């Protein structure tokens, strides 16, 4: 039984396995880079809050207008 490409369902090609083509491999990479393959966790709210606090700290030290705090 031939394996199928997880993107389009066509038969896989050894050169691009587990995909059928470079195009499908690139589509998959784009999904990874875009954050489409995420695993939800119970502490994601806590992580989001920590990230927001970190962003505030960075903005206070390095304002978007290019000035620096001394």
mmCIF file of the N, C-alpha and C atoms, coordinates in Angstrom:
data_MODEL
# 
_entry.id   MODEL 
# 
loop_
_atom_site.group_PDB 
_atom_site.id 
_atom_site.type_symbol 
_atom_site.label_atom_id 
_atom_site.label_alt_id 
_atom_site.label_comp_id 
_atom_site.label_asym_id 
_atom_site.label_entity_id 
_atom_site.label_seq_id 
_atom_site.pdbx_PDB_ins_code 
_atom_site.Cartn_x 
_atom_site.Cartn_y 
_atom_site.Cartn_z 
_atom_site.occupancy 
_atom_site.B_iso_or_equiv 
_atom_site.pdbx_formal_charge 
_atom_site.auth_seq_id 
_atom_site.auth_comp_id 
_atom_site.auth_asym_id 
_atom_site.auth_atom_id 
_atom_site.pdbx_PDB_model_num 
ATOM 1   N N  . UNK A 1 1  ? 0.839  -1.182 0.000  1.00 0.00 ? 1  UNK A N  1 
ATOM 2   C CA . UNK A 1 1  ? 0.000  0.000  0.000  1.00 0.00 ? 1  UNK A CA 1 
ATOM 3   C C  . UNK A 1 1  ? 0.887  1.250  0.000  1.00 0.00 ? 1  UNK A C  1 
ATOM 4   N N  . UNK A 1 2  ? 0.705  2.115  -0.961 1.00 0.00 ? 2  UNK A N  1 
ATOM 5   C CA . UNK A 1 2  ? 1.495  3.334  -1.081 1.00 0.00 ? 2  UNK A CA 1 
ATOM 6   C C  . UNK A 1 2  ? 1.000  4.372  -0.083 1.00 0.00 ? 2  UNK A C  1 
ATOM 7   N N  . UNK A 1 3  ? 1.948  5.093  0.496  1.00 0.00 ? 3  UNK A N  1 
ATOM 8   C CA . UNK A 1 3  ? 1.535  6.143  1.429  1.00 0.00 ? 3  UNK A CA 1 
ATOM 9   C C  . UNK A 1 3  ? 1.090  7.375  0.649  1.00 0.00 ? 3  UNK A C  1 
ATOM 10  N N  . UNK A 1 4  ? 0.262  8.165  1.287  1.00 0.00 ? 4  UNK A N  1 
ATOM 11  C CA . UNK A 1 4  ? -0.301 9.338  0.633  1.00 0.00 ? 4  UNK A CA 1 
ATOM 12  C C  . UNK A 1 4  ? 0.267  10.612 1.237  1.00 0.00 ? 4  UNK A C  1 
ATOM 13  N N  . UNK A 1 5  ? 0.365  11.625 0.412  1.00 0.00 ? 5  UNK A N  1 
ATOM 14  C CA . UNK A 1 5  ? 0.829  12.944 0.828  1.00 0.00 ? 5  UNK A CA 1 
ATOM 15  C C  . UNK A 1 5  ? -0.172 13.522 1.832  1.00 0.00 ? 5  UNK A C  1 
ATOM 16  N N  . UNK A 1 6  ? 0.301  13.999 2.991  1.00 0.00 ? 6  UNK A N  1 
ATOM 17  C CA . UNK A 1 6  ? -0.622 14.537 3.985  1.00 0.00 ? 6  UNK A CA 1 
ATOM 18  C C  . UNK A 1 6  ? -1.249 15.878 3.573  1.00 0.00 ? 6  UNK A C  1 
ATOM 19  N N  . UNK A 1 7  ? -0.713 16.503 2.546  1.00 0.00 ? 7  UNK A N  1 
ATOM 20  C CA . UNK A 1 7  ? -1.250 17.790 2.103  1.00 0.00 ? 7  UNK A CA 1 
ATOM 21  C C  . UNK A 1 7  ? -2.343 17.608 1.056  1.00 0.00 ? 7  UNK A C  1 
ATOM 22  N N  . UNK A 1 8  ? -2.034 16.834 0.008  1.00 0.00 ? 8  UNK A N  1 
ATOM 23  C CA . UNK A 1 8  ? -3.003 16.733 -1.095 1.00 0.00 ? 8  UNK A CA 1 
ATOM 24  C C  . UNK A 1 8  ? -3.588 15.339 -1.303 1.00 0.00 ? 8  UNK A C  1 
ATOM 25  N N  . UNK A 1 9  ? -2.991 14.319 -0.674 1.00 0.00 ? 9  UNK A N  1 
ATOM 26  C CA . UNK A 1 9  ? -3.532 12.968 -0.794 1.00 0.00 ? 9  UNK A CA 1 
ATOM 27  C C  . UNK A 1 9  ? -2.982 12.149 -1.945 1.00 0.00 ? 9  UNK A C  1 
ATOM 28  N N  . UNK A 1 10 ? -2.124 12.727 -2.790 1.00 0.00 ? 10 UNK A N  1 
ATOM 29  C CA . UNK A 1 10 ? -1.508 11.962 -3.884 1.00 0.00 ? 10 UNK A CA 1 
ATOM 30  C C  . UNK A 1 10 ? -0.458 11.018 -3.320 1.00 0.00 ? 10 UNK A C  1 
ATOM 31  N N  . UNK A 1 11 ? -0.014 10.082 -4.144 1.00 0.00 ? 11 UNK A N  1 
ATOM 32  C CA . UNK A 1 11 ? 1.025  9.138  -3.730 1.00 0.00 ? 11 UNK A CA 1 
ATOM 33  C C  . UNK A 1 11 ? 2.324  9.891  -3.452 1.00 0.00 ? 11 UNK A C  1 
ATOM 34  N N  . UNK A 1 12 ? 3.037  9.464  -2.414 1.00 0.00 ? 12 UNK A N  1 
ATOM 35  C CA . UNK A 1 12 ? 4.295  10.129 -2.073 1.00 0.00 ? 12 UNK A CA 1 
ATOM 36  C C  . UNK A 1 12 ? 5.379  9.797  -3.089 1.00 0.00 ? 12 UNK A C  1 
ATOM 37  N N  . UNK A 1 13 ? 6.379  10.668 -3.158 1.00 0.00 ? 13 UNK A N  1 
ATOM 38  C CA . UNK A 1 13 ? 7.539  10.479 -4.025 1.00 0.00 ? 13 UNK A CA 1 
ATOM 39  C C  . UNK A 1 13 ? 8.745  10.401 -3.102 1.00 0.00 ? 13 UNK A C  1 
ATOM 40  N N  . UNK A 1 14 ? 9.625  9.413  -3.326 1.00 0.00 ? 14 UNK A N  1 
ATOM 41  C CA . UNK A 1 14 ? 10.754 9.171  -2.430 1.00 0.00 ? 14 UNK A CA 1 
ATOM 42  C C  . UNK A 1 14 ? 11.564 10.438 -2.162 1.00 0.00 ? 14 UNK A C  1 
ATOM 43  N N  . UNK A 1 15 ? 11.793 11.246 -3.164 1.00 0.00 ? 15 UNK A N  1 
ATOM 44  C CA . UNK A 1 15 ? 12.605 12.462 -3.023 1.00 0.00 ? 15 UNK A CA 1 
ATOM 45  C C  . UNK A 1 15 ? 11.990 13.449 -2.033 1.00 0.00 ? 15 UNK A C  1 
ATOM 46  N N  . UNK A 1 16 ? 10.650 13.474 -1.928 1.00 0.00 ? 16 UNK A N  1 
ATOM 47  C CA . UNK A 1 16 ? 9.964  14.454 -1.091 1.00 0.00 ? 16 UNK A CA 1 
ATOM 48  C C  . UNK A 1 16 ? 9.217  13.813 0.080  1.00 0.00 ? 16 UNK A C  1 
ATOM 49  N N  . UNK A 1 17 ? 9.421  12.526 0.304  1.00 0.00 ? 17 UNK A N  1 
ATOM 50  C CA . UNK A 1 17 ? 8.684  11.795 1.320  1.00 0.00 ? 17 UNK A CA 1 
ATOM 51  C C  . UNK A 1 17 ? 8.684  12.530 2.651  1.00 0.00 ? 17 UNK A C  1 
ATOM 52  N N  . UNK A 1 18 ? 7.594  12.699 3.298  1.00 0.00 ? 18 UNK A N  1 
ATOM 53  C CA . UNK A 1 18 ? 6.310  12.035 3.109  1.00 0.00 ? 18 UNK A CA 1 
ATOM 54  C C  . UNK A 1 18 ? 5.361  12.773 2.163  1.00 0.00 ? 18 UNK A C  1 
ATOM 55  N N  . UNK A 1 19 ? 5.894  13.692 1.364  1.00 0.00 ? 19 UNK A N  1 
ATOM 56  C CA . UNK A 1 19 ? 5.061  14.480 0.456  1.00 0.00 ? 19 UNK A CA 1 
ATOM 57  C C  . UNK A 1 19 ? 5.187  13.964 -0.972 1.00 0.00 ? 19 UNK A C  1 
ATOM 58  N N  . UNK A 1 20 ? 4.370  14.520 -1.860 1.00 0.00 ? 20 UNK A N  1 
ATOM 59  C CA . UNK A 1 20 ? 4.398  14.108 -3.258 1.00 0.00 ? 20 UNK A CA 1 
ATOM 60  C C  . UNK A 1 20 ? 5.246  15.054 -4.108 1.00 0.00 ? 20 UNK A C  1 
ATOM 61  N N  . UNK A 1 21 ? 5.521  16.249 -3.590 1.00 0.00 ? 21 UNK A N  1 
ATOM 62  C CA . UNK A 1 21 ? 6.236  17.253 -4.385 1.00 0.00 ? 21 UNK A CA 1 
ATOM 63  C C  . UNK A 1 21 ? 6.866  18.302 -3.480 1.00 0.00 ? 21 UNK A C  1 
ATOM 64  N N  . UNK A 1 22 ? 7.735  19.102 -4.069 1.00 0.00 ? 22 UNK A N  1 
ATOM 65  C CA . UNK A 1 22 ? 8.335  20.217 -3.334 1.00 0.00 ? 22 UNK A CA 1 
ATOM 66  C C  . UNK A 1 22 ? 7.251  21.208 -2.928 1.00 0.00 ? 22 UNK A C  1 
ATOM 67  N N  . UNK A 1 23 ? 6.245  21.383 -3.766 1.00 0.00 ? 23 UNK A N  1 
ATOM 68  C CA . UNK A 1 23 ? 5.164  22.308 -3.454 1.00 0.00 ? 23 UNK A CA 1 
ATOM 69  C C  . UNK A 1 23 ? 4.464  21.919 -2.158 1.00 0.00 ? 23 UNK A C  1 
ATOM 70  N N  . UNK A 1 24 ? 4.099  20.650 -2.020 1.00 0.00 ? 24 UNK A N  1 
ATOM 71  C CA . UNK A 1 24 ? 3.412  20.210 -0.806 1.00 0.00 ? 24 UNK A CA 1 
ATOM 72  C C  . UNK A 1 24 ? 4.335  20.295 0.409  1.00 0.00 ? 24 UNK A C  1 
ATOM 73  N N  . UNK A 1 25 ? 5.615  20.017 0.228  1.00 0.00 ? 25 UNK A N  1 
ATOM 74  C CA . UNK A 1 25 ? 6.574  20.167 1.324  1.00 0.00 ? 25 UNK A CA 1 
ATOM 75  C C  . UNK A 1 25 ? 6.643  21.628 1.755  1.00 0.00 ? 25 UNK A C  1 
ATOM 76  N N  . UNK A 1 26 ? 6.622  22.551 0.792  1.00 0.00 ? 26 UNK A N  1 
ATOM 77  C CA . UNK A 1 26 ? 6.656  23.979 1.108  1.00 0.00 ? 26 UNK A CA 1 
ATOM 78  C C  . UNK A 1 26 ? 5.369  24.441 1.788  1.00 0.00 ? 26 UNK A C  1 
ATOM 79  N N  . UNK A 1 27 ? 4.239  23.897 1.366  1.00 0.00 ? 27 UNK A N  1 
ATOM 80  C CA . UNK A 1 27 ? 2.965  24.224 2.014  1.00 0.00 ? 27 UNK A CA 1 
ATOM 81  C C  . UNK A 1 27 ? 3.030  23.805 3.476  1.00 0.00 ? 27 UNK A C  1 
ATOM 82  N N  . UNK A 1 28 ? 3.539  22.607 3.740  1.00 0.00 ? 28 UNK A N  1 
ATOM 83  C CA . UNK A 1 28 ? 3.659  22.121 5.103  1.00 0.00 ? 28 UNK A CA 1 
ATOM 84  C C  . UNK A 1 28 ? 4.600  23.008 5.916  1.00 0.00 ? 28 UNK A C  1 
ATOM 85  N N  . UNK A 1 29 ? 5.740  23.376 5.352  1.00 0.00 ? 29 UNK A N  1 
ATOM 86  C CA . UNK A 1 29 ? 6.682  24.257 6.040  1.00 0.00 ? 29 UNK A CA 1 
ATOM 87  C C  . UNK A 1 29 ? 6.025  25.597 6.372  1.00 0.00 ? 29 UNK A C  1 
ATOM 88  N N  . UNK A 1 30 ? 5.283  26.140 5.415  1.00 0.00 ? 30 UNK A N  1 
ATOM 89  C CA . UNK A 1 30 ? 4.578  27.396 5.652  1.00 0.00 ? 30 UNK A CA 1 
ATOM 90  C C  . UNK A 1 30 ? 3.584  27.287 6.793  1.00 0.00 ? 30 UNK A C  1 
ATOM 91  N N  . UNK A 1 31 ? 2.941  26.153 6.896  1.00 0.00 ? 31 UNK A N  1 
ATOM 92  C CA . UNK A 1 31 ? 1.993  25.947 7.998  1.00 0.00 ? 31 UNK A CA 1 
ATOM 93  C C  . UNK A 1 31 ? 2.717  25.895 9.334  1.00 0.00 ? 31 UNK A C  1 
ATOM 94  N N  . UNK A 1 32 ? 3.884  25.223 9.352  1.00 0.00 ? 32 UNK A N  1 
ATOM 95  C CA . UNK A 1 32 ? 4.678  25.172 10.585 1.00 0.00 ? 32 UNK A CA 1 
ATOM 96  C C  . UNK A 1 32 ? 5.114  26.577 10.983 1.00 0.00 ? 32 UNK A C  1 
ATOM 97  N N  . UNK A 1 33 ? 5.675  27.311 10.029 1.00 0.00 ? 33 UNK A N  1 
ATOM 98  C CA . UNK A 1 33 ? 6.177  28.649 10.321 1.00 0.00 ? 33 UNK A CA 1 
ATOM 99  C C  . UNK A 1 33 ? 5.054  29.607 10.699 1.00 0.00 ? 33 UNK A C  1 
ATOM 100 N N  . UNK A 1 34 ? 3.878  29.383 10.159 1.00 0.00 ? 34 UNK A N  1 
ATOM 101 C CA . UNK A 1 34 ? 2.727  30.228 10.465 1.00 0.00 ? 34 UNK A CA 1 
ATOM 102 C C  . UNK A 1 34 ? 2.050  29.882 11.778 1.00 0.00 ? 34 UNK A C  1 
ATOM 103 N N  . UNK A 1 35 ? 2.502  28.828 12.438 1.00 0.00 ? 35 UNK A N  1 
ATOM 104 C CA . UNK A 1 35 ? 1.928  28.452 13.724 1.00 0.00 ? 35 UNK A CA 1 
ATOM 105 C C  . UNK A 1 35 ? 0.651  27.644 13.628 1.00 0.00 ? 35 UNK A C  1 
ATOM 106 N N  . UNK A 1 36 ? 0.374  27.062 12.467 1.00 0.00 ? 36 UNK A N  1 
ATOM 107 C CA . UNK A 1 36 ? -0.860 26.285 12.308 1.00 0.00 ? 36 UNK A CA 1 
ATOM 108 C C  . UNK A 1 36 ? -0.827 24.962 13.067 1.00 0.00 ? 36 UNK A C  1 
ATOM 109 N N  . UNK A 1 37 ? 0.374  24.437 13.317 1.00 0.00 ? 37 UNK A N  1 
ATOM 110 C CA . UNK A 1 37 ? 0.498  23.163 14.021 1.00 0.00 ? 37 UNK A CA 1 
ATOM 111 C C  . UNK A 1 37 ? 0.872  23.438 15.470 1.00 0.00 ? 37 UNK A C  1 
ATOM 112 N N  . UNK A 1 38 ? -0.106 23.791 16.264 1.00 0.00 ? 38 UNK A N  1 
ATOM 113 C CA . UNK A 1 38 ? 0.121  24.084 17.675 1.00 0.00 ? 38 UNK A CA 1 
ATOM 114 C C  . UNK A 1 38 ? -0.598 23.073 18.531 1.00 0.00 ? 38 UNK A C  1 
ATOM 115 N N  . UNK A 1 39 ? -0.020 22.805 19.662 1.00 0.00 ? 39 UNK A N  1 
ATOM 116 C CA . UNK A 1 39 ? -0.657 21.916 20.628 1.00 0.00 ? 39 UNK A CA 1 
ATOM 117 C C  . UNK A 1 39 ? -1.123 22.788 21.780 1.00 0.00 ? 39 UNK A C  1 
ATOM 118 N N  . UNK A 1 40 ? -2.404 22.725 22.046 1.00 0.00 ? 40 UNK A N  1 
ATOM 119 C CA . UNK A 1 40 ? -2.967 23.538 23.132 1.00 0.00 ? 40 UNK A CA 1 
ATOM 120 C C  . UNK A 1 40 ? -2.483 23.001 24.468 1.00 0.00 ? 40 UNK A C  1 
ATOM 121 N N  . UNK A 1 41 ? -2.261 23.903 25.385 1.00 0.00 ? 41 UNK A N  1 
ATOM 122 C CA . UNK A 1 41 ? -1.871 23.489 26.718 1.00 0.00 ? 41 UNK A CA 1 
ATOM 123 C C  . UNK A 1 41 ? -2.721 24.246 27.732 1.00 0.00 ? 41 UNK A C  1 
ATOM 124 N N  . UNK A 1 42 ? -2.794 23.689 28.928 1.00 0.00 ? 42 UNK A N  1 
ATOM 125 C CA . UNK A 1 42 ? -3.612 24.303 29.960 1.00 0.00 ? 42 UNK A CA 1 
ATOM 126 C C  . UNK A 1 42 ? -3.052 25.637 30.430 1.00 0.00 ? 42 UNK A C  1 
ATOM 127 N N  . UNK A 1 43 ? -1.743 25.803 30.335 1.00 0.00 ? 43 UNK A N  1 
ATOM 128 C CA . UNK A 1 43 ? -1.136 27.030 30.820 1.00 0.00 ? 43 UNK A CA 1 
ATOM 129 C C  . UNK A 1 43 ? -0.939 28.065 29.730 1.00 0.00 ? 43 UNK A C  1 
ATOM 130 N N  . UNK A 1 44 ? -1.626 27.931 28.612 1.00 0.00 ? 44 UNK A N  1 
ATOM 131 C CA . UNK A 1 44 ? -1.453 28.879 27.518 1.00 0.00 ? 44 UNK A CA 1 
ATOM 132 C C  . UNK A 1 44 ? -1.893 30.296 27.917 1.00 0.00 ? 44 UNK A C  1 
ATOM 133 N N  . UNK A 1 45 ? -2.888 30.425 28.789 1.00 0.00 ? 45 UNK A N  1 
ATOM 134 C CA . UNK A 1 45 ? -3.298 31.747 29.259 1.00 0.00 ? 45 UNK A CA 1 
ATOM 135 C C  . UNK A 1 45 ? -2.184 32.395 30.077 1.00 0.00 ? 45 UNK A C  1 
ATOM 136 N N  . UNK A 1 46 ? -1.536 31.597 30.922 1.00 0.00 ? 46 UNK A N  1 
ATOM 137 C CA . UNK A 1 46 ? -0.421 32.111 31.712 1.00 0.00 ? 46 UNK A CA 1 
ATOM 138 C C  . UNK A 1 46 ? 0.739  32.521 30.806 1.00 0.00 ? 46 UNK A C  1 
ATOM 139 N N  . UNK A 1 47 ? 1.000  31.726 29.796 1.00 0.00 ? 47 UNK A N  1 
ATOM 140 C CA . UNK A 1 47 ? 2.074  32.046 28.857 1.00 0.00 ? 47 UNK A CA 1 
ATOM 141 C C  . UNK A 1 47 ? 1.753  33.318 28.097 1.00 0.00 ? 47 UNK A C  1 
ATOM 142 N N  . UNK A 1 48 ? 0.513  33.488 27.713 1.00 0.00 ? 48 UNK A N  1 
ATOM 143 C CA . UNK A 1 48 ? 0.094  34.694 26.990 1.00 0.00 ? 48 UNK A CA 1 
ATOM 144 C C  . UNK A 1 48 ? 0.268  35.927 27.870 1.00 0.00 ? 48 UNK A C  1 
ATOM 145 N N  . UNK A 1 49 ? -0.108 35.822 29.131 1.00 0.00 ? 49 UNK A N  1 
ATOM 146 C CA . UNK A 1 49 ? 0.065  36.941 30.060 1.00 0.00 ? 49 UNK A CA 1 
ATOM 147 C C  . UNK A 1 49 ? 1.539  37.274 30.245 1.00 0.00 ? 49 UNK A C  1 
ATOM 148 N N  . UNK A 1 50 ? 2.377  36.247 30.371 1.00 0.00 ? 50 UNK A N  1 
ATOM 149 C CA . UNK A 1 50 ? 3.816  36.474 30.534 1.00 0.00 ? 50 UNK A CA 1 
ATOM 150 C C  . UNK A 1 50 ? 4.394  37.133 29.285 1.00 0.00 ? 50 UNK A C  1 
ATOM 151 N N  . UNK A 1 51 ? 3.946  36.704 28.131 1.00 0.00 ? 51 UNK A N  1 
ATOM 152 C CA . UNK A 1 51 ? 4.411  37.301 26.880 1.00 0.00 ? 51 UNK A CA 1 
ATOM 153 C C  . UNK A 1 51 ? 3.995  38.763 26.793 1.00 0.00 ? 51 UNK A C  1 
ATOM 154 N N  . UNK A 1 52 ? 2.787  39.086 27.193 1.00 0.00 ? 52 UNK A N  1 
ATOM 155 C CA . UNK A 1 52 ? 2.327  40.471 27.174 1.00 0.00 ? 52 UNK A CA 1 
ATOM 156 C C  . UNK A 1 52 ? 3.140  41.335 28.135 1.00 0.00 ? 52 UNK A C  1 
ATOM 157 N N  . UNK A 1 53 ? 3.458  40.806 29.298 1.00 0.00 ? 53 UNK A N  1 
ATOM 158 C CA . UNK A 1 53 ? 4.291  41.546 30.247 1.00 0.00 ? 53 UNK A CA 1 
ATOM 159 C C  . UNK A 1 53 ? 5.687  41.779 29.684 1.00 0.00 ? 53 UNK A C  1 
ATOM 160 N N  . UNK A 1 54 ? 6.232  40.762 29.029 1.00 0.00 ? 54 UNK A N  1 
ATOM 161 C CA . UNK A 1 54 ? 7.543  40.900 28.412 1.00 0.00 ? 54 UNK A CA 1 
ATOM 162 C C  . UNK A 1 54 ? 7.524  41.949 27.308 1.00 0.00 ? 54 UNK A C  1 
ATOM 163 N N  . UNK A 1 55 ? 6.477  41.951 26.495 1.00 0.00 ? 55 UNK A N  1 
ATOM 164 C CA . UNK A 1 55 ? 6.347  42.949 25.431 1.00 0.00 ? 55 UNK A CA 1 
ATOM 165 C C  . UNK A 1 55 ? 6.263  44.362 26.011 1.00 0.00 ? 55 UNK A C  1 
ATOM 166 N N  . UNK A 1 56 ? 5.538  44.533 27.127 1.00 0.00 ? 56 UNK A N  1 
ATOM 167 C CA . UNK A 1 56 ? 5.446  45.842 27.782 1.00 0.00 ? 56 UNK A CA 1 
ATOM 168 C C  . UNK A 1 56 ? 6.809  46.296 28.268 1.00 0.00 ? 56 UNK A C  1 
ATOM 169 N N  . UNK A 1 57 ? 7.561  45.359 28.860 1.00 0.00 ? 57 UNK A N  1 
ATOM 170 C CA . UNK A 1 57 ? 8.891  45.676 29.354 1.00 0.00 ? 57 UNK A CA 1 
ATOM 171 C C  . UNK A 1 57 ? 9.815  46.083 28.206 1.00 0.00 ? 57 UNK A C  1 
ATOM 172 N N  . UNK A 1 58 ? 9.766  45.359 27.130 1.00 0.00 ? 58 UNK A N  1 
ATOM 173 C CA . UNK A 1 58 ? 10.593 45.681 25.959 1.00 0.00 ? 58 UNK A CA 1 
ATOM 174 C C  . UNK A 1 58 ? 10.204 47.049 25.413 1.00 0.00 ? 58 UNK A C  1 
ATOM 175 N N  . UNK A 1 59 ? 8.909  47.315 25.292 1.00 0.00 ? 59 UNK A N  1 
ATOM 176 C CA . UNK A 1 59 ? 8.444  48.615 24.784 1.00 0.00 ? 59 UNK A CA 1 
ATOM 177 C C  . UNK A 1 59 ? 8.865  49.758 25.703 1.00 0.00 ? 59 UNK A C  1 
ATOM 178 N N  . UNK A 1 60 ? 8.900  49.503 27.015 1.00 0.00 ? 60 UNK A N  1 
ATOM 179 C CA . UNK A 1 60 ? 9.309  50.576 27.933 1.00 0.00 ? 60 UNK A CA 1 
ATOM 180 C C  . UNK A 1 60 ? 10.804 50.854 27.829 1.00 0.00 ? 60 UNK A C  1 
ATOM 181 N N  . UNK A 1 61 ? 11.585 49.826 27.543 1.00 0.00 ? 61 UNK A N  1 
ATOM 182 C CA . UNK A 1 61 ? 13.030 50.000 27.408 1.00 0.00 ? 61 UNK A CA 1 
ATOM 183 C C  . UNK A 1 61 ? 13.432 50.465 26.011 1.00 0.00 ? 61 UNK A C  1 
ATOM 184 N N  . UNK A 1 62 ? 12.688 50.037 25.001 1.00 0.00 ? 62 UNK A N  1 
ATOM 185 C CA . UNK A 1 62 ? 12.981 50.365 23.604 1.00 0.00 ? 62 UNK A CA 1 
ATOM 186 C C  . UNK A 1 62 ? 11.703 50.825 22.918 1.00 0.00 ? 62 UNK A C  1 
ATOM 187 N N  . UNK A 1 63 ? 11.296 52.077 23.139 1.00 0.00 ? 63 UNK A N  1 
ATOM 188 C CA . UNK A 1 63 ? 10.041 52.575 22.563 1.00 0.00 ? 63 UNK A CA 1 
ATOM 189 C C  . UNK A 1 63 ? 10.038 52.493 21.034 1.00 0.00 ? 63 UNK A C  1 
ATOM 190 N N  . UNK A 1 64 ? 8.847  52.300 20.448 1.00 0.00 ? 64 UNK A N  1 
ATOM 191 C CA . UNK A 1 64 ? 8.719  52.197 19.002 1.00 0.00 ? 64 UNK A CA 1 
ATOM 192 C C  . UNK A 1 64 ? 9.177  53.456 18.249 1.00 0.00 ? 64 UNK A C  1 
ATOM 193 N N  . UNK A 1 65 ? 9.231  54.609 18.943 1.00 0.00 ? 65 UNK A N  1 
ATOM 194 C CA . UNK A 1 65 ? 9.632  55.841 18.255 1.00 0.00 ? 65 UNK A CA 1 
ATOM 195 C C  . UNK A 1 65 ? 11.146 55.943 18.071 1.00 0.00 ? 65 UNK A C  1 
ATOM 196 N N  . UNK A 1 66 ? 11.886 54.926 18.550 1.00 0.00 ? 66 UNK A N  1 
ATOM 197 C CA . UNK A 1 66 ? 13.320 54.894 18.323 1.00 0.00 ? 66 UNK A CA 1 
ATOM 198 C C  . UNK A 1 66 ? 14.144 55.555 19.423 1.00 0.00 ? 66 UNK A C  1 
ATOM 199 N N  . UNK A 1 67 ? 13.498 56.201 20.373 1.00 0.00 ? 67 UNK A N  1 
ATOM 200 C CA . UNK A 1 67 ? 14.240 56.798 21.479 1.00 0.00 ? 67 UNK A CA 1 
ATOM 201 C C  . UNK A 1 67 ? 14.651 55.688 22.449 1.00 0.00 ? 67 UNK A C  1 
ATOM 202 N N  . UNK A 1 68 ? 15.664 55.956 23.220 1.00 0.00 ? 68 UNK A N  1 
ATOM 203 C CA . UNK A 1 68 ? 16.071 54.975 24.223 1.00 0.00 ? 68 UNK A CA 1 
ATOM 204 C C  . UNK A 1 68 ? 15.904 55.570 25.611 1.00 0.00 ? 68 UNK A C  1 
ATOM 205 N N  . UNK A 1 69 ? 15.631 54.714 26.548 1.00 0.00 ? 69 UNK A N  1 
ATOM 206 C CA . UNK A 1 69 ? 15.432 55.142 27.922 1.00 0.00 ? 69 UNK A CA 1 
ATOM 207 C C  . UNK A 1 69 ? 16.764 55.079 28.646 1.00 0.00 ? 69 UNK A C  1 
ATOM 208 N N  . UNK A 1 70 ? 17.098 56.092 29.409 1.00 0.00 ? 70 UNK A N  1 
ATOM 209 C CA . UNK A 1 70 ? 18.358 56.102 30.160 1.00 0.00 ? 70 UNK A CA 1 
ATOM 210 C C  . UNK A 1 70 ? 18.107 56.244 31.614 1.00 0.00 ? 70 UNK A C  1 
# 
